[in-house]
Amino acid sequence: MDRVKVVIFEGPMCCPSGLCGPVPDPALLGVQDAITEIQREFEGSVEIVRANIITNFKDFLDNWDVYQKITKEGLSALPITKVNGRIIAEREYPKLETLKNEVRRFVNNSQEGCLQIGL
């Protein structure tokens, strides 16, 4: 079964999670909690990548739709979240339920395909 790939394209941050400093941004706390929950619930079925524009610029170049949005709209277009190549959220982090539903859709489709071919 192929793993579901979630990529969160983010603006500049001082560390990979953005949770450093005296007062972390509540949105970053929320997305980190969502990532932990998704990884727990879909154990082994999902890969989550956080791409910071400063340290992971190649990821932005490799995703033409994301690169185009940033070129046109600037950094205010971030964060952008993609699930298996499809943008599901822009300008804000997705809510946990939205992210779960998107991941579940791909996990369920993959499992149904395995059942159909007898795996």
SERO-253544 format. One record per residue: y, z negated, x of N, C-alpha, C in turn; residue number from 0. Coordinates in nm, 3 decimals. Each point is the difference from the previous one (the first is absolute). Last residue first. Example, Ala and Ser with C-alpha at 12.3 -4.5 7.8 and 13.67 -1.06 7.14 Angstrom:
<pts>
[[-0.225 -0.708 1.285] [0.119 -0.006 0.082] [0.109 -0.073 -0.077] 1]
[[-0.572 0.007 0.029] [0.119 0.000 -0.089] [0.120 0.000 0.090] 0]
</pts>
This chain:
<pts>
[[-0.863 0.232 -0.534] [0.009 -0.081 0.123] [0.001 -0.147 -0.034] 118]
[[-0.018 0.429 -0.290] [-0.115 -0.086 0.026] [0.004 -0.078 0.128] 117]
[[0.329 0.296 -0.232] [-0.089 0.072 0.092] [-0.117 -0.087 0.046] 116]
[[0.321 -0.167 -0.313] [-0.035 0.133 -0.049] [-0.094 0.075 0.094] 115]
[[0.185 -0.426 0.120] [-0.101 -0.014 -0.105] [-0.047 0.137 -0.048] 114]
[[0.352 -0.018 0.308] [-0.125 -0.039 0.065] [-0.111 -0.014 -0.103] 113]
[[0.433 0.087 -0.156] [-0.052 0.117 0.069] [-0.133 -0.031 0.068] 112]
[[0.236 -0.354 -0.201] [-0.058 0.090 -0.103] [-0.059 0.123 0.065] 111]
[[0.236 -0.296 0.276] [-0.128 -0.058 -0.040] [-0.068 0.086 -0.105] 110]
[[0.432 0.121 0.139] [-0.094 0.017 0.111] [-0.137 -0.053 -0.037] 109]
[[0.354 -0.063 -0.304] [-0.035 0.142 0.008] [-0.103 0.024 0.109] 108]
[[0.176 -0.437 -0.038] [-0.088 0.033 -0.112] [-0.043 0.146 0.002] 107]
[[0.313 -0.141 0.320] [-0.128 -0.066 0.026] [-0.098 0.035 -0.111] 106]
[[0.442 0.149 -0.052] [-0.070 0.075 0.103] [-0.136 -0.061 0.032] 105]
[[0.272 -0.224 -0.314] [-0.023 0.137 -0.049] [-0.080 0.081 0.101] 104]
[[0.157 -0.432 0.117] [-0.118 -0.004 -0.088] [-0.035 0.139 -0.050] 103]
[[0.399 -0.056 0.244] [-0.117 -0.011 0.088] [-0.127 0.005 -0.084] 102]
[[0.401 -0.006 -0.240] [-0.012 0.124 0.077] [-0.123 -0.002 0.091] 101]
[[0.104 -0.392 -0.244] [-0.041 0.109 -0.090] [-0.018 0.131 0.074] 100]
[[0.170 -0.374 0.240] [-0.141 -0.018 -0.037] [-0.049 0.115 -0.087] 99]
[[0.457 -0.010 0.102] [-0.078 0.033 0.119] [-0.150 -0.013 -0.029] 98]
[[0.297 -0.137 -0.334] [0.012 0.145 0.020] [-0.088 0.044 0.117] 97]
[[0.037 -0.462 -0.078] [-0.081 0.066 -0.102] [0.004 0.152 0.012] 96]
[[0.276 -0.263 0.291] [-0.142 -0.017 0.029] [-0.087 0.075 -0.101] 95]
[[0.484 0.193 0.085] [-0.051 -0.128 -0.049] [-0.150 -0.004 0.026] 94]
[[0.316 0.300 0.318] [-0.068 -0.001 -0.129] [-0.042 -0.142 -0.038] 93]
[[0.441 0.104 0.294] [-0.143 -0.017 0.018] [-0.067 0.001 -0.136] 92]
[[0.451 0.279 0.083] [-0.044 -0.138 -0.018] [-0.150 -0.006 0.022] 91]
[[0.238 0.409 0.050] [0.116 -0.089 0.001] [-0.032 -0.147 -0.028] 90]
[[-0.377 0.334 -0.152] [0.112 0.033 0.090] [0.110 -0.103 -0.019] 89]
[[-0.570 0.113 -0.123] [0.120 -0.084 -0.010] [0.102 0.044 0.105] 88]
[[-0.415 0.228 -0.062] [-0.007 -0.082 -0.122] [0.121 -0.090 -0.018] 87]
[[-0.197 0.482 0.269] [0.104 -0.103 -0.006] [-0.011 -0.073 -0.133] 86]
[[-0.412 0.241 0.267] [0.090 0.015 -0.114] [0.101 -0.114 -0.002] 85]
[[-0.372 0.049 0.320] [0.090 0.113 0.013] [0.099 0.020 -0.113] 84]
[[-0.322 -0.369 0.023] [-0.073 0.124 0.021] [0.091 0.123 -0.008] 83]
[[0.284 -0.365 -0.102] [-0.142 -0.031 -0.012] [-0.074 0.132 0.002] 82]
[[0.523 -0.202 0.158] [-0.091 0.108 -0.039] [-0.142 -0.055 -0.010] 81]
[[0.559 -0.174 0.015] [-0.143 -0.032 0.006] [-0.081 0.117 -0.051] 80]
[[0.519 -0.142 0.213] [-0.075 0.099 -0.077] [-0.147 -0.034 0.018] 79]
[[0.508 -0.287 0.062] [-0.135 0.039 0.038] [-0.057 0.106 -0.094] 78]
[[0.406 0.142 0.112] [-0.111 -0.088 0.037] [0.008 -0.134 -0.072] 77]
[[0.333 0.349 -0.024] [-0.120 0.046 -0.072] [-0.119 -0.092 0.027] 76]
[[0.426 -0.041 0.221] [-0.001 -0.066 -0.131] [-0.120 0.045 -0.085] 75]
[[0.120 0.182 0.436] [-0.091 -0.114 0.000] [-0.004 -0.074 -0.133] 74]
[[0.148 0.511 -0.027] [0.023 -0.104 0.100] [-0.099 -0.113 -0.015] 73]
[[0.031 0.433 -0.246] [0.054 -0.122 -0.062] [0.034 -0.110 0.100] 72]
[[-0.182 0.446 0.123] [0.096 0.024 -0.109] [0.072 -0.126 -0.044] 71]
[[-0.338 -0.021 0.337] [0.100 0.095 0.048] [0.110 0.019 -0.105] 70]
[[-0.375 -0.255 -0.112] [0.088 -0.075 0.090] [0.110 0.091 0.053] 69]
[[-0.328 0.197 -0.271] [0.077 -0.097 -0.079] [0.098 -0.076 0.089] 68]
[[-0.304 0.294 0.210] [0.102 0.073 -0.077] [0.088 -0.095 -0.080] 67]
[[-0.375 -0.179 0.228] [0.103 0.043 0.096] [0.115 0.071 -0.073] 66]
[[-0.379 -0.111 -0.251] [0.075 -0.121 0.036] [0.115 0.037 0.094] 65]
[[-0.295 0.342 -0.113] [0.073 -0.040 -0.120] [0.085 -0.125 0.027] 64]
[[-0.292 0.164 0.345] [0.117 0.084 -0.023] [0.082 -0.044 -0.120] 63]
[[-0.321 -0.238 0.349] [0.004 -0.002 -0.147] [0.129 0.069 -0.044] 62]
[[-0.092 -0.060 0.460] [-0.127 0.052 -0.049] [-0.009 0.004 -0.153] 61]
[[0.377 -0.192 0.228] [-0.003 0.144 0.026] [-0.127 0.065 -0.056] 60]
[[0.038 -0.467 -0.021] [0.100 0.060 -0.090] [0.000 0.151 0.017] 59]
[[-0.269 -0.252 0.287] [-0.055 -0.006 -0.136] [0.095 0.064 -0.100] 58]
[[0.145 -0.054 0.445] [-0.094 0.112 -0.014] [-0.063 0.002 -0.139] 57]
[[0.279 -0.365 0.141] [0.073 0.118 -0.048] [-0.091 0.121 -0.020] 56]
[[-0.040 -0.513 0.092] [-0.102 0.093 -0.047] [0.062 0.131 -0.050] 55]
[[0.258 -0.379 0.171] [-0.119 -0.003 0.085] [-0.107 0.101 -0.038] 54]
[[0.424 -0.028 -0.241] [0.033 -0.014 0.142] [-0.125 0.014 0.087] 53]
[[-0.026 0.001 -0.480] [0.064 0.123 0.049] [0.033 -0.007 0.149] 52]
[[-0.417 -0.247 -0.236] [0.141 -0.033 0.023] [0.065 0.123 0.064] 51]
[[-0.462 -0.086 -0.300] [0.065 0.086 0.099] [0.149 -0.031 0.005] 50]
[[-0.501 -0.213 -0.168] [0.145 -0.020 -0.015] [0.066 0.076 0.114] 49]
[[-0.503 0.028 -0.264] [0.080 0.021 0.119] [0.146 -0.026 -0.036] 48]
[[-0.540 -0.083 -0.196] [0.143 -0.014 -0.025] [0.074 0.009 0.132] 47]
[[-0.505 0.123 -0.251] [0.070 -0.014 0.128] [0.149 -0.004 -0.033] 46]
[[-0.490 -0.093 -0.296] [0.140 0.041 0.012] [0.052 -0.025 0.141] 45]
[[-0.442 -0.119 -0.164] [0.023 0.127 -0.070] [0.141 0.054 0.018] 44]
[[-0.190 -0.433 0.166] [-0.065 0.114 0.065] [0.026 0.135 -0.063] 43]
[[0.122 -0.405 -0.297] [-0.058 -0.022 0.132] [-0.076 0.123 0.053] 42]
[[0.313 -0.122 -0.392] [-0.067 0.129 0.025] [-0.061 0.002 0.141] 41]
[[0.226 -0.395 -0.156] [-0.067 0.051 -0.120] [-0.082 0.126 0.027] 40]
[[0.260 -0.198 0.354] [-0.102 -0.094 -0.047] [-0.080 0.060 -0.116] 39]
[[0.370 0.239 0.168] [-0.107 -0.001 0.099] [-0.114 -0.093 -0.041] 38]
[[0.385 0.005 -0.269] [-0.069 0.130 -0.009] [-0.118 0.003 0.098] 37]
[[0.283 -0.377 0.020] [-0.078 0.002 -0.125] [-0.080 0.129 -0.014] 36]
[[0.303 -0.039 0.361] [-0.110 -0.095 0.017] [-0.092 0.002 -0.122] 35]
[[0.394 0.251 -0.025] [-0.092 0.060 0.097] [-0.123 -0.089 0.018] 34]
[[0.351 -0.167 -0.262] [-0.070 0.108 -0.070] [-0.103 0.065 0.092] 33]
[[0.288 -0.324 0.186] [-0.097 -0.063 -0.091] [-0.083 0.106 -0.074] 32]
[[0.351 0.154 0.265] [-0.106 -0.054 0.087] [-0.107 -0.070 -0.084] 31]
[[0.381 0.160 -0.219] [-0.086 0.111 0.041] [-0.111 -0.050 0.092] 30]
[[0.319 -0.319 -0.145] [-0.077 0.054 -0.113] [-0.093 0.112 0.041] 29]
[[0.306 -0.177 0.313] [-0.103 -0.099 -0.029] [-0.093 0.051 -0.110] 28]
[[0.372 0.256 0.093] [-0.099 0.013 0.107] [-0.112 -0.102 -0.014] 27]
[[0.363 -0.020 -0.296] [-0.073 0.125 -0.026] [-0.109 0.020 0.105] 26]
[[0.307 -0.365 0.047] [-0.104 -0.023 -0.101] [-0.082 0.126 -0.033] 25]
[[0.234 -0.104 0.481] [0.033 0.070 -0.124] [-0.113 -0.024 -0.102] 24]
[[0.096 -0.361 0.399] [-0.064 0.129 -0.028] [0.040 0.055 -0.137] 23]
[[0.227 -0.346 0.353] [-0.009 0.018 -0.145] [-0.062 0.137 -0.029] 22]
[[0.039 -0.157 0.457] [0.011 -0.127 -0.073] [-0.018 0.015 -0.152] 21]
[[-0.250 0.339 0.351] [0.137 -0.044 -0.025] [0.003 -0.123 -0.088] 20]
[[-0.387 0.387 -0.029] [0.051 -0.088 0.104] [0.144 -0.041 -0.035] 19]
[[-0.315 0.314 -0.230] [0.006 -0.139 -0.046] [0.047 -0.097 0.107] 18]
[[-0.108 0.493 0.000] [0.135 -0.028 -0.047] [0.020 -0.144 -0.041] 17]
[[-0.391 0.248 0.200] [-0.003 -0.045 -0.140] [0.139 -0.019 -0.058] 16]
[[-0.061 0.154 0.461] [-0.082 0.083 -0.090] [0.001 -0.044 -0.146] 15]
[[0.434 -0.112 0.287] [-0.141 -0.022 0.030] [-0.084 0.076 -0.104] 14]
[[0.473 0.035 -0.004] [-0.011 -0.061 0.133] [-0.145 -0.027 0.041] 13]
[[0.177 0.413 -0.321] [-0.025 -0.143 -0.009] [-0.020 -0.054 0.141] 12]
[[0.166 0.483 -0.303] [-0.007 -0.077 0.124] [-0.021 -0.149 -0.027] 11]
[[-0.173 0.304 -0.393] [0.116 0.011 0.087] [-0.017 -0.085 0.124] 10]
[[-0.431 0.203 -0.271] [0.106 -0.100 -0.007] [0.113 0.029 0.097] 9]
[[-0.480 0.183 -0.278] [0.102 0.046 0.095] [0.121 -0.091 -0.016] 8]
[[-0.542 -0.034 -0.119] [0.131 -0.050 -0.040] [0.098 0.037 0.111] 7]
[[-0.518 0.160 -0.184] [0.098 -0.002 0.110] [0.134 -0.044 -0.058] 6]
[[-0.567 0.013 -0.118] [0.132 -0.038 -0.047] [0.092 -0.002 0.122] 5]
[[-0.516 0.207 -0.138] [0.103 -0.026 0.102] [0.134 -0.025 -0.067] 4]
[[-0.567 -0.033 -0.106] [0.131 0.030 -0.057] [0.103 -0.035 0.106] 3]
[[-0.513 0.142 0.125] [0.091 -0.111 -0.028] [0.129 0.052 -0.059] 2]
[[-0.500 0.226 -0.047] [0.125 0.005 0.074] [0.086 -0.120 -0.040] 1]
[[-0.547 0.028 -0.010] [0.117 0.000 -0.084] [0.124 0.000 0.089] 0]
</pts>
